[in-house]
Amino acid sequence: MPTSSAPFSDLPSTPLSRRAALLGTVGLLALPATRAGATTSAKKSQQPQQQPQQHATVWPHPSQVPGGVARLSLGPAATRPKAFAGDVPLLVLGDAIEWTALVGIPLSATPGDASIAVRAEGRAERQIAYTVAAKQYREQRLTVAPRTVDLAPEDQARYERERDHQATVIATLTDMHPDASLQMRVPVPGRRSSSFGLRRVFNGQSRNPHSGMDIAAGTGTPVLAPLPGKVIDTGDYFFNGGTVWMDHGGGLLTMYCHLSRVDVKVGDVLKTGEPLAAVGATGRVTGPHLHWSVMLNRAMVDPALFIAA
């Protein structure tokens, strides 16, 4: 079955420096290894919010596990509060009756207590605690071209240039606020050939987890925008091949990899269902398919939480 390396399979899964942790996410990077909201509540009486029961009409579905999304109620406020996981702004949706913070939980998050900081006009900053539950992801072993595992010096230099460029892409944060439901359209029809969170082993060497959804489809199949958004990056990258990034507002980004053709340019604004590219087998892959990633507050999260089953 066709699979991709994008994005967490570029380098060995060894401990990262602080700089590397901040620069490492997408097919070329590996995001911060800290839990969302590393601060703790100042109030002893405060109890962590428990994961609410999933509801078929709520997107993204709540899933307080590494690679999931926490939906935390901020209560009522006359104006939109600001919420932060550490120093990273969070997406806040709702209205004056009730606001909700959406927290993307990194795959590298350690299960246990976490919290976010909330700042509302006319109020002191407060902490909202929640709990990250453990989740065991499966392992997958793949055989690919040796040059894409043990990089030659020129390929390593290219990877590092591309990693630094995409670090600026993943930091994109716009003030526009997306549709409150955030239900996404699957960007291409097909069988899901590789799941989010798989622990990848390439040619016997452990790499970072698979941080997207692979959808098997023939080369040339149109890739459609899952939500309204703006194209913020296109390129041909060493691991990800033909790639498009879209910004949907408030720190919600999507990425499409291994494309055979890119039909958009930076700055284009798309509606849901408009074409942006075509499926291919570029970059480090074992066959034609679409690798689709969803990023929320700079953490790759499971795209399945944003779509109807």
Contacts in CASP RR format, 6 or more apart in sequence:
PFRMAT RR
TARGET T0000
AUTHOR 0000-0000-0000
METHOD contacts of the structure
MODEL  1
MPTSSAPFSDLPSTPLSRRAALLGTVGLLALPATRAGATTSAKKSQQPQQ
QPQQHATVWPHPSQVPGGVARLSLGPAATRPKAFAGDVPLLVLGDAIEWT
ALVGIPLSATPGDASIAVRAEGRAERQIAYTVAAKQYREQRLTVAPRTVD
LAPEDQARYERERDHQATVIATLTDMHPDASLQMRVPVPGRRSSSFGLRR
VFNGQSRNPHSGMDIAAGTGTPVLAPLPGKVIDTGDYFFNGGTVWMDHGG
GLLTMYCHLSRVDVKVGDVLKTGEPLAAVGATGRVTGPHLHWSVMLNRAM
VDPALFIAA
1 193 0 8 1.000
1 194 0 8 1.000
1 216 0 8 1.000
1 286 0 8 1.000
2 193 0 8 1.000
2 214 0 8 1.000
2 216 0 8 1.000
2 281 0 8 1.000
2 285 0 8 1.000
2 286 0 8 1.000
2 287 0 8 1.000
2 288 0 8 1.000
2 289 0 8 1.000
3 140 0 8 1.000
3 142 0 8 1.000
3 193 0 8 1.000
3 194 0 8 1.000
3 210 0 8 1.000
3 214 0 8 1.000
3 285 0 8 1.000
3 286 0 8 1.000
3 287 0 8 1.000
3 289 0 8 1.000
4 194 0 8 1.000
4 210 0 8 1.000
4 214 0 8 1.000
4 240 0 8 1.000
4 257 0 8 1.000
4 258 0 8 1.000
4 283 0 8 1.000
4 284 0 8 1.000
4 285 0 8 1.000
4 286 0 8 1.000
4 289 0 8 1.000
4 291 0 8 1.000
5 27 0 8 1.000
5 142 0 8 1.000
5 144 0 8 1.000
5 148 0 8 1.000
5 200 0 8 1.000
5 202 0 8 1.000
5 207 0 8 1.000
5 239 0 8 1.000
5 283 0 8 1.000
5 284 0 8 1.000
5 285 0 8 1.000
6 26 0 8 1.000
6 27 0 8 1.000
6 211 0 8 1.000
6 212 0 8 1.000
6 239 0 8 1.000
6 240 0 8 1.000
6 255 0 8 1.000
6 257 0 8 1.000
6 258 0 8 1.000
6 284 0 8 1.000
6 291 0 8 1.000
6 293 0 8 1.000
7 25 0 8 1.000
7 26 0 8 1.000
7 27 0 8 1.000
7 28 0 8 1.000
7 29 0 8 1.000
7 211 0 8 1.000
7 212 0 8 1.000
7 239 0 8 1.000
7 240 0 8 1.000
7 255 0 8 1.000
7 257 0 8 1.000
7 291 0 8 1.000
7 293 0 8 1.000
7 300 0 8 1.000
8 25 0 8 1.000
8 27 0 8 1.000
8 30 0 8 1.000
8 107 0 8 1.000
8 200 0 8 1.000
8 207 0 8 1.000
8 208 0 8 1.000
8 209 0 8 1.000
8 210 0 8 1.000
8 211 0 8 1.000
8 300 0 8 1.000
9 27 0 8 1.000
9 200 0 8 1.000
9 202 0 8 1.000
9 207 0 8 1.000
9 208 0 8 1.000
9 210 0 8 1.000
9 239 0 8 1.000
9 284 0 8 1.000
10 27 0 8 1.000
10 28 0 8 1.000
10 29 0 8 1.000
10 30 0 8 1.000
10 159 0 8 1.000
10 163 0 8 1.000
10 207 0 8 1.000
10 208 0 8 1.000
10 239 0 8 1.000
11 30 0 8 1.000
11 207 0 8 1.000
11 208 0 8 1.000
12 205 0 8 1.000
12 206 0 8 1.000
12 207 0 8 1.000
13 206 0 8 1.000
13 207 0 8 1.000
13 208 0 8 1.000
16 24 0 8 1.000
16 30 0 8 1.000
16 33 0 8 1.000
20 30 0 8 1.000
21 30 0 8 1.000
21 31 0 8 1.000
21 32 0 8 1.000
21 33 0 8 1.000
21 34 0 8 1.000
22 31 0 8 1.000
22 32 0 8 1.000
22 167 0 8 1.000
23 29 0 8 1.000
23 30 0 8 1.000
23 163 0 8 1.000
23 164 0 8 1.000
23 167 0 8 1.000
24 30 0 8 1.000
24 31 0 8 1.000
24 32 0 8 1.000
24 163 0 8 1.000
24 167 0 8 1.000
25 31 0 8 1.000
25 166 0 8 1.000
25 170 0 8 1.000
25 211 0 8 1.000
25 295 0 8 1.000
25 298 0 8 1.000
25 300 0 8 1.000
26 166 0 8 1.000
26 169 0 8 1.000
26 170 0 8 1.000
26 211 0 8 1.000
26 240 0 8 1.000
26 255 0 8 1.000
26 293 0 8 1.000
26 295 0 8 1.000
26 300 0 8 1.000
27 166 0 8 1.000
27 211 0 8 1.000
27 237 0 8 1.000
27 239 0 8 1.000
27 240 0 8 1.000
27 257 0 8 1.000
28 159 0 8 1.000
28 162 0 8 1.000
28 163 0 8 1.000
28 166 0 8 1.000
28 237 0 8 1.000
28 238 0 8 1.000
28 239 0 8 1.000
28 240 0 8 1.000
29 163 0 8 1.000
29 166 0 8 1.000
29 167 0 8 1.000
29 170 0 8 1.000
30 208 0 8 1.000
31 106 0 8 1.000
31 108 0 8 1.000
31 170 0 8 1.000
31 298 0 8 1.000
31 299 0 8 1.000
31 300 0 8 1.000
32 106 0 8 1.000
32 108 0 8 1.000
32 298 0 8 1.000
32 299 0 8 1.000
33 106 0 8 1.000
33 108 0 8 1.000
34 86 0 8 1.000
34 106 0 8 1.000
34 108 0 8 1.000
34 109 0 8 1.000
35 105 0 8 1.000
35 106 0 8 1.000
35 109 0 8 1.000
35 110 0 8 1.000
35 112 0 8 1.000
35 114 0 8 1.000
35 132 0 8 1.000
36 70 0 8 1.000
36 85 0 8 1.000
36 86 0 8 1.000
36 88 0 8 1.000
36 103 0 8 1.000
36 104 0 8 1.000
36 105 0 8 1.000
36 106 0 8 1.000
36 109 0 8 1.000
36 114 0 8 1.000
36 116 0 8 1.000
36 297 0 8 1.000
36 299 0 8 1.000
37 84 0 8 1.000
37 85 0 8 1.000
37 86 0 8 1.000
37 103 0 8 1.000
37 114 0 8 1.000
37 115 0 8 1.000
37 116 0 8 1.000
37 117 0 8 1.000
38 85 0 8 1.000
38 86 0 8 1.000
38 114 0 8 1.000
38 115 0 8 1.000
39 86 0 8 1.000
39 115 0 8 1.000
39 117 0 8 1.000
39 127 0 8 1.000
40 113 0 8 1.000
40 115 0 8 1.000
40 127 0 8 1.000
40 129 0 8 1.000
41 115 0 8 1.000
41 127 0 8 1.000
41 128 0 8 1.000
41 129 0 8 1.000
42 127 0 8 1.000
43 127 0 8 1.000
46 127 0 8 1.000
46 128 0 8 1.000
46 129 0 8 1.000
47 129 0 8 1.000
48 113 0 8 1.000
48 115 0 8 1.000
48 129 0 8 1.000
48 130 0 8 1.000
48 131 0 8 1.000
49 70 0 8 1.000
49 72 0 8 1.000
49 73 0 8 1.000
49 128 0 8 1.000
49 129 0 8 1.000
49 130 0 8 1.000
49 131 0 8 1.000
50 130 0 8 1.000
50 131 0 8 1.000
51 62 0 8 1.000
51 63 0 8 1.000
51 64 0 8 1.000
51 70 0 8 1.000
51 130 0 8 1.000
51 131 0 8 1.000
51 133 0 8 1.000
52 62 0 8 1.000
52 71 0 8 1.000
54 61 0 8 1.000
54 62 0 8 1.000
54 63 0 8 1.000
55 61 0 8 1.000
56 308 0 8 1.000
56 309 0 8 1.000
57 181 0 8 1.000
58 71 0 8 1.000
58 181 0 8 1.000
59 181 0 8 1.000
59 182 0 8 1.000
59 183 0 8 1.000
59 184 0 8 1.000
59 305 0 8 1.000
59 306 0 8 1.000
59 307 0 8 1.000
60 69 0 8 1.000
60 71 0 8 1.000
60 102 0 8 1.000
60 182 0 8 1.000
60 296 0 8 1.000
60 301 0 8 1.000
60 305 0 8 1.000
60 306 0 8 1.000
61 69 0 8 1.000
61 305 0 8 1.000
62 69 0 8 1.000
62 70 0 8 1.000
62 71 0 8 1.000
63 69 0 8 1.000
63 302 0 8 1.000
63 305 0 8 1.000
64 70 0 8 1.000
64 105 0 8 1.000
64 130 0 8 1.000
64 131 0 8 1.000
64 132 0 8 1.000
64 133 0 8 1.000
65 105 0 8 1.000
65 111 0 8 1.000
65 132 0 8 1.000
65 133 0 8 1.000
65 134 0 8 1.000
65 135 0 8 1.000
66 105 0 8 1.000
66 106 0 8 1.000
66 107 0 8 1.000
66 108 0 8 1.000
66 109 0 8 1.000
66 111 0 8 1.000
66 132 0 8 1.000
66 134 0 8 1.000
66 135 0 8 1.000
67 104 0 8 1.000
67 105 0 8 1.000
67 106 0 8 1.000
67 107 0 8 1.000
67 109 0 8 1.000
67 135 0 8 1.000
67 196 0 8 1.000
67 197 0 8 1.000
67 299 0 8 1.000
67 300 0 8 1.000
67 301 0 8 1.000
67 302 0 8 1.000
68 104 0 8 1.000
68 105 0 8 1.000
68 301 0 8 1.000
68 302 0 8 1.000
68 305 0 8 1.000
69 102 0 8 1.000
69 103 0 8 1.000
69 104 0 8 1.000
69 105 0 8 1.000
69 296 0 8 1.000
69 301 0 8 1.000
69 302 0 8 1.000
69 305 0 8 1.000
70 101 0 8 1.000
70 102 0 8 1.000
70 103 0 8 1.000
70 104 0 8 1.000
70 105 0 8 1.000
70 130 0 8 1.000
70 132 0 8 1.000
71 100 0 8 1.000
71 101 0 8 1.000
71 102 0 8 1.000
71 103 0 8 1.000
72 83 0 8 1.000
72 100 0 8 1.000
72 101 0 8 1.000
72 103 0 8 1.000
72 116 0 8 1.000
72 128 0 8 1.000
72 130 0 8 1.000
73 98 0 8 1.000
73 99 0 8 1.000
73 100 0 8 1.000
74 81 0 8 1.000
74 83 0 8 1.000
74 92 0 8 1.000
74 98 0 8 1.000
74 99 0 8 1.000
74 100 0 8 1.000
74 101 0 8 1.000
74 118 0 8 1.000
74 120 0 8 1.000
74 128 0 8 1.000
75 98 0 8 1.000
75 99 0 8 1.000
76 96 0 8 1.000
76 97 0 8 1.000
76 98 0 8 1.000
76 99 0 8 1.000
77 96 0 8 1.000
77 99 0 8 1.000
77 120 0 8 1.000
77 121 0 8 1.000
77 123 0 8 1.000
78 96 0 8 1.000
78 121 0 8 1.000
79 96 0 8 1.000
79 120 0 8 1.000
79 121 0 8 1.000
80 92 0 8 1.000
80 94 0 8 1.000
80 99 0 8 1.000
81 92 0 8 1.000
81 99 0 8 1.000
81 101 0 8 1.000
81 118 0 8 1.000
81 119 0 8 1.000
81 120 0 8 1.000
81 121 0 8 1.000
82 89 0 8 1.000
82 92 0 8 1.000
82 118 0 8 1.000
82 119 0 8 1.000
82 120 0 8 1.000
83 89 0 8 1.000
83 90 0 8 1.000
83 92 0 8 1.000
83 101 0 8 1.000
83 116 0 8 1.000
83 117 0 8 1.000
83 118 0 8 1.000
83 119 0 8 1.000
83 128 0 8 1.000
84 90 0 8 1.000
84 116 0 8 1.000
84 117 0 8 1.000
84 118 0 8 1.000
84 119 0 8 1.000
85 103 0 8 1.000
85 104 0 8 1.000
85 116 0 8 1.000
85 297 0 8 1.000
86 116 0 8 1.000
86 117 0 8 1.000
88 297 0 8 1.000
88 298 0 8 1.000
89 173 0 8 1.000
89 250 0 8 1.000
89 251 0 8 1.000
89 297 0 8 1.000
90 101 0 8 1.000
90 102 0 8 1.000
90 103 0 8 1.000
90 116 0 8 1.000
90 297 0 8 1.000
91 101 0 8 1.000
91 102 0 8 1.000
91 177 0 8 1.000
91 178 0 8 1.000
91 249 0 8 1.000
91 250 0 8 1.000
91 251 0 8 1.000
91 252 0 8 1.000
91 296 0 8 1.000
91 297 0 8 1.000
92 99 0 8 1.000
92 100 0 8 1.000
92 101 0 8 1.000
92 102 0 8 1.000
93 99 0 8 1.000
93 100 0 8 1.000
93 102 0 8 1.000
93 177 0 8 1.000
93 178 0 8 1.000
93 180 0 8 1.000
93 182 0 8 1.000
94 100 0 8 1.000
94 180 0 8 1.000
101 116 0 8 1.000
101 118 0 8 1.000
101 128 0 8 1.000
102 182 0 8 1.000
102 296 0 8 1.000
102 297 0 8 1.000
103 116 0 8 1.000
103 130 0 8 1.000
103 296 0 8 1.000
103 297 0 8 1.000
104 296 0 8 1.000
104 297 0 8 1.000
104 299 0 8 1.000
104 301 0 8 1.000
105 114 0 8 1.000
105 132 0 8 1.000
105 299 0 8 1.000
105 301 0 8 1.000
106 299 0 8 1.000
106 300 0 8 1.000
107 197 0 8 1.000
107 209 0 8 1.000
107 211 0 8 1.000
107 299 0 8 1.000
107 300 0 8 1.000
109 132 0 8 1.000
110 132 0 8 1.000
111 132 0 8 1.000
111 133 0 8 1.000
111 134 0 8 1.000
112 131 0 8 1.000
112 132 0 8 1.000
112 133 0 8 1.000
113 129 0 8 1.000
113 130 0 8 1.000
113 131 0 8 1.000
113 132 0 8 1.000
114 129 0 8 1.000
114 130 0 8 1.000
114 131 0 8 1.000
114 132 0 8 1.000
115 127 0 8 1.000
115 128 0 8 1.000
115 129 0 8 1.000
115 130 0 8 1.000
116 127 0 8 1.000
116 128 0 8 1.000
116 130 0 8 1.000
117 125 0 8 1.000
117 126 0 8 1.000
117 127 0 8 1.000
118 125 0 8 1.000
118 126 0 8 1.000
118 127 0 8 1.000
118 128 0 8 1.000
119 125 0 8 1.000
137 195 0 8 1.000
137 197 0 8 1.000
137 198 0 8 1.000
137 199 0 8 1.000
137 209 0 8 1.000
138 195 0 8 1.000
138 197 0 8 1.000
138 198 0 8 1.000
138 199 0 8 1.000
139 198 0 8 1.000
139 199 0 8 1.000
139 200 0 8 1.000
139 201 0 8 1.000
140 194 0 8 1.000
140 198 0 8 1.000
140 199 0 8 1.000
140 200 0 8 1.000
140 201 0 8 1.000
140 210 0 8 1.000
141 201 0 8 1.000
141 204 0 8 1.000
142 200 0 8 1.000
142 201 0 8 1.000
142 202 0 8 1.000
142 203 0 8 1.000
142 286 0 8 1.000
143 202 0 8 1.000
143 203 0 8 1.000
143 286 0 8 1.000
144 202 0 8 1.000
144 203 0 8 1.000
144 284 0 8 1.000
144 285 0 8 1.000
144 286 0 8 1.000
145 284 0 8 1.000
146 203 0 8 1.000
147 155 0 8 1.000
148 202 0 8 1.000
148 238 0 8 1.000
148 239 0 8 1.000
148 283 0 8 1.000
148 284 0 8 1.000
149 202 0 8 1.000
149 203 0 8 1.000
149 205 0 8 1.000
151 159 0 8 1.000
155 238 0 8 1.000
158 238 0 8 1.000
159 238 0 8 1.000
159 239 0 8 1.000
162 237 0 8 1.000
162 238 0 8 1.000
166 233 0 8 1.000
166 237 0 8 1.000
169 232 0 8 1.000
169 233 0 8 1.000
169 245 0 8 1.000
169 253 0 8 1.000
170 253 0 8 1.000
170 295 0 8 1.000
170 298 0 8 1.000
171 298 0 8 1.000
172 232 0 8 1.000
172 247 0 8 1.000
172 251 0 8 1.000
172 253 0 8 1.000
173 249 0 8 1.000
173 250 0 8 1.000
173 251 0 8 1.000
174 230 0 8 1.000
174 247 0 8 1.000
174 249 0 8 1.000
174 250 0 8 1.000
174 251 0 8 1.000
175 249 0 8 1.000
175 250 0 8 1.000
176 249 0 8 1.000
176 250 0 8 1.000
177 249 0 8 1.000
177 250 0 8 1.000
178 227 0 8 1.000
178 228 0 8 1.000
178 248 0 8 1.000
178 249 0 8 1.000
178 250 0 8 1.000
178 252 0 8 1.000
179 227 0 8 1.000
179 228 0 8 1.000
182 227 0 8 1.000
182 252 0 8 1.000
182 306 0 8 1.000
183 306 0 8 1.000
183 307 0 8 1.000
183 308 0 8 1.000
184 226 0 8 1.000
184 227 0 8 1.000
184 254 0 8 1.000
184 294 0 8 1.000
184 303 0 8 1.000
184 306 0 8 1.000
184 307 0 8 1.000
185 224 0 8 1.000
185 225 0 8 1.000
185 226 0 8 1.000
185 227 0 8 1.000
185 272 0 8 1.000
185 273 0 8 1.000
185 307 0 8 1.000
186 215 0 8 1.000
186 226 0 8 1.000
186 307 0 8 1.000
187 215 0 8 1.000
187 223 0 8 1.000
187 224 0 8 1.000
187 225 0 8 1.000
187 226 0 8 1.000
187 256 0 8 1.000
187 290 0 8 1.000
187 292 0 8 1.000
188 215 0 8 1.000
188 217 0 8 1.000
188 221 0 8 1.000
188 222 0 8 1.000
188 223 0 8 1.000
188 224 0 8 1.000
188 279 0 8 1.000
188 290 0 8 1.000
188 292 0 8 1.000
189 215 0 8 1.000
189 217 0 8 1.000
189 221 0 8 1.000
190 215 0 8 1.000
190 216 0 8 1.000
190 217 0 8 1.000
191 215 0 8 1.000
191 216 0 8 1.000
192 213 0 8 1.000
192 214 0 8 1.000
192 215 0 8 1.000
192 216 0 8 1.000
193 214 0 8 1.000
193 215 0 8 1.000
193 216 0 8 1.000
193 289 0 8 1.000
194 210 0 8 1.000
194 213 0 8 1.000
194 214 0 8 1.000
195 210 0 8 1.000
195 213 0 8 1.000
195 214 0 8 1.000
196 210 0 8 1.000
196 211 0 8 1.000
196 212 0 8 1.000
196 213 0 8 1.000
196 302 0 8 1.000
196 303 0 8 1.000
196 304 0 8 1.000
197 209 0 8 1.000
197 210 0 8 1.000
197 211 0 8 1.000
197 212 0 8 1.000
197 302 0 8 1.000
198 209 0 8 1.000
198 210 0 8 1.000
199 206 0 8 1.000
199 209 0 8 1.000
199 210 0 8 1.000
200 206 0 8 1.000
200 207 0 8 1.000
200 208 0 8 1.000
200 209 0 8 1.000
200 210 0 8 1.000
201 207 0 8 1.000
211 293 0 8 1.000
211 300 0 8 1.000
212 291 0 8 1.000
212 292 0 8 1.000
212 293 0 8 1.000
212 294 0 8 1.000
212 300 0 8 1.000
212 302 0 8 1.000
212 303 0 8 1.000
213 291 0 8 1.000
213 292 0 8 1.000
213 293 0 8 1.000
213 302 0 8 1.000
213 303 0 8 1.000
213 304 0 8 1.000
214 289 0 8 1.000
214 290 0 8 1.000
214 291 0 8 1.000
214 292 0 8 1.000
215 289 0 8 1.000
215 290 0 8 1.000
215 292 0 8 1.000
216 288 0 8 1.000
216 289 0 8 1.000
217 279 0 8 1.000
217 288 0 8 1.000
217 289 0 8 1.000
217 290 0 8 1.000
218 279 0 8 1.000
218 280 0 8 1.000
218 288 0 8 1.000
218 289 0 8 1.000
219 260 0 8 1.000
219 278 0 8 1.000
219 279 0 8 1.000
219 280 0 8 1.000
219 281 0 8 1.000
219 288 0 8 1.000
220 260 0 8 1.000
220 261 0 8 1.000
220 278 0 8 1.000
220 279 0 8 1.000
220 280 0 8 1.000
221 278 0 8 1.000
221 279 0 8 1.000
221 290 0 8 1.000
222 275 0 8 1.000
222 277 0 8 1.000
222 278 0 8 1.000
222 279 0 8 1.000
223 244 0 8 1.000
223 256 0 8 1.000
223 259 0 8 1.000
223 275 0 8 1.000
223 276 0 8 1.000
223 277 0 8 1.000
223 278 0 8 1.000
223 279 0 8 1.000
223 290 0 8 1.000
224 272 0 8 1.000
224 273 0 8 1.000
224 274 0 8 1.000
224 275 0 8 1.000
224 276 0 8 1.000
225 246 0 8 1.000
225 270 0 8 1.000
225 271 0 8 1.000
225 272 0 8 1.000
225 273 0 8 1.000
225 274 0 8 1.000
225 275 0 8 1.000
225 276 0 8 1.000
226 254 0 8 1.000
226 272 0 8 1.000
226 273 0 8 1.000
226 292 0 8 1.000
226 306 0 8 1.000
226 307 0 8 1.000
227 246 0 8 1.000
227 248 0 8 1.000
227 254 0 8 1.000
227 272 0 8 1.000
228 248 0 8 1.000
228 269 0 8 1.000
228 270 0 8 1.000
228 271 0 8 1.000
228 272 0 8 1.000
229 246 0 8 1.000
229 247 0 8 1.000
229 248 0 8 1.000
229 249 0 8 1.000
229 269 0 8 1.000
229 270 0 8 1.000
230 246 0 8 1.000
230 247 0 8 1.000
230 267 0 8 1.000
230 268 0 8 1.000
230 269 0 8 1.000
230 270 0 8 1.000
231 244 0 8 1.000
231 245 0 8 1.000
231 246 0 8 1.000
231 247 0 8 1.000
231 264 0 8 1.000
231 265 0 8 1.000
231 266 0 8 1.000
231 267 0 8 1.000
231 268 0 8 1.000
231 269 0 8 1.000
231 270 0 8 1.000
231 276 0 8 1.000
232 245 0 8 1.000
232 246 0 8 1.000
232 247 0 8 1.000
232 253 0 8 1.000
232 266 0 8 1.000
232 267 0 8 1.000
233 243 0 8 1.000
233 244 0 8 1.000
233 245 0 8 1.000
233 266 0 8 1.000
234 242 0 8 1.000
234 243 0 8 1.000
234 244 0 8 1.000
234 245 0 8 1.000
234 262 0 8 1.000
234 264 0 8 1.000
234 265 0 8 1.000
234 266 0 8 1.000
235 241 0 8 1.000
235 242 0 8 1.000
235 243 0 8 1.000
235 244 0 8 1.000
235 262 0 8 1.000
236 242 0 8 1.000
236 243 0 8 1.000
236 282 0 8 1.000
237 243 0 8 1.000
237 257 0 8 1.000
237 283 0 8 1.000
238 283 0 8 1.000
238 284 0 8 1.000
239 283 0 8 1.000
239 284 0 8 1.000
240 255 0 8 1.000
240 257 0 8 1.000
240 258 0 8 1.000
240 283 0 8 1.000
240 291 0 8 1.000
241 257 0 8 1.000
241 258 0 8 1.000
241 259 0 8 1.000
241 282 0 8 1.000
241 283 0 8 1.000
241 284 0 8 1.000
242 257 0 8 1.000
242 258 0 8 1.000
242 259 0 8 1.000
242 260 0 8 1.000
242 262 0 8 1.000
242 277 0 8 1.000
242 282 0 8 1.000
242 283 0 8 1.000
243 255 0 8 1.000
243 256 0 8 1.000
243 257 0 8 1.000
243 259 0 8 1.000
243 262 0 8 1.000
244 255 0 8 1.000
244 256 0 8 1.000
244 259 0 8 1.000
244 262 0 8 1.000
244 264 0 8 1.000
244 276 0 8 1.000
244 277 0 8 1.000
245 253 0 8 1.000
245 254 0 8 1.000
245 255 0 8 1.000
245 256 0 8 1.000
246 253 0 8 1.000
246 254 0 8 1.000
246 255 0 8 1.000
246 256 0 8 1.000
246 270 0 8 1.000
246 276 0 8 1.000
247 253 0 8 1.000
248 254 0 8 1.000
251 295 0 8 1.000
251 296 0 8 1.000
251 297 0 8 1.000
251 298 0 8 1.000
252 294 0 8 1.000
252 295 0 8 1.000
252 296 0 8 1.000
253 294 0 8 1.000
253 295 0 8 1.000
253 296 0 8 1.000
254 292 0 8 1.000
254 293 0 8 1.000
254 294 0 8 1.000
254 295 0 8 1.000
255 291 0 8 1.000
255 292 0 8 1.000
255 293 0 8 1.000
255 295 0 8 1.000
256 276 0 8 1.000
256 277 0 8 1.000
256 290 0 8 1.000
256 291 0 8 1.000
256 292 0 8 1.000
257 283 0 8 1.000
257 290 0 8 1.000
257 291 0 8 1.000
257 292 0 8 1.000
257 293 0 8 1.000
258 279 0 8 1.000
258 280 0 8 1.000
258 281 0 8 1.000
258 282 0 8 1.000
258 283 0 8 1.000
258 285 0 8 1.000
258 288 0 8 1.000
258 289 0 8 1.000
258 290 0 8 1.000
258 291 0 8 1.000
259 277 0 8 1.000
259 278 0 8 1.000
259 279 0 8 1.000
259 280 0 8 1.000
259 282 0 8 1.000
259 290 0 8 1.000
260 278 0 8 1.000
260 279 0 8 1.000
260 280 0 8 1.000
260 281 0 8 1.000
260 282 0 8 1.000
260 288 0 8 1.000
261 277 0 8 1.000
261 278 0 8 1.000
261 280 0 8 1.000
262 276 0 8 1.000
262 277 0 8 1.000
263 275 0 8 1.000
263 276 0 8 1.000
263 277 0 8 1.000
263 278 0 8 1.000
264 270 0 8 1.000
264 276 0 8 1.000
264 277 0 8 1.000
270 276 0 8 1.000
279 288 0 8 1.000
279 289 0 8 1.000
279 290 0 8 1.000
280 288 0 8 1.000
280 289 0 8 1.000
280 290 0 8 1.000
281 287 0 8 1.000
281 288 0 8 1.000
281 289 0 8 1.000
292 303 0 8 1.000
293 300 0 8 1.000
293 303 0 8 1.000
294 300 0 8 1.000
294 301 0 8 1.000
294 302 0 8 1.000
294 303 0 8 1.000
294 305 0 8 1.000
294 306 0 8 1.000
295 301 0 8 1.000
END
